[in-house]
Amino acid sequence: MTSSRSPQRKHLASSPFAPPVEQIVETYHVDDKVCHDLYGLGKVVGVDSHAVTVDFGDKTVRIKPPYAKLEHL
């Protein structure tokens, strides 16, 4: 007996019916060294559930998830 279920169809990337892609949100800890495309090298000085605070030397910036342009070093 064969199954009546058909295999899952693949959707085009531009399809409105494609399942949403989950973004992977990085986790940061105090004293992590980071690099930002606009601000340069910095050090995480604060972490809370809504953002990370990074000291870039001349400027301290609070960056919200998904932490665009911020990466671990």
N, C-alpha and C positions, 0 to 999 in steps of 0.2 A: 504494500500500500504506500502511496506517495503522499507527501505532505502538501497541503494546499497553500502553505505559506510561501510566498516568494521571497527571494533574498532582499535584504535592505538595499534600496536604491541610493546611489550617490547623487548628491545635489551639486549643481554648479556653485561656485563661490559667490556669484552675484544673485543666486536664487533667494527669494523672500521666504522660501520654505526650508532653507538649510537650518540645521540646529545652530544656536548661538555658540560662538567660540568662547570658552572660558579663558579669562585673562589670568595669567599667573602673577600674583603679587608677591614681590620679594619681601623678606623680613629683614629688618635692620636692628642692630643693637647699639647701645651707647659705646663709644670709642671705635666704631667701625670706620675705616678709611674709605671714602667714596670719591667719585669724580662726577661732575655735572657738566653737560655740554656748554652751558652759559656761564656758570660761576667758577668752574675749574675744580681744583682739589680741595677736599674738605674733610671734616671729622664730625660724626654724628654725636651731638651733645644732649639730645633728648628724644624720647620715643613715647608716643601715646597711641591710642587706638585710631586716631584720625589723621595723624601726620608724623613726620620725623623733623626734628630741628637740626640743621647742619650749620656748623661754623666754618665759613670759607676764609677766615682771617680778617678781611676788611668788612665782611658782612655776614650776619646770621640770618638764615632763610628757613622758613617752615614749608616743607614740601608734602603735598597730599598724595595719597595713592591714586593711580598705579605707579607713582614715582617715575614719571616720564623723564628721560634724559639723565637719570641717576643710576650709577652702577657701582658695585663693590670693587674694591681694589685688592 
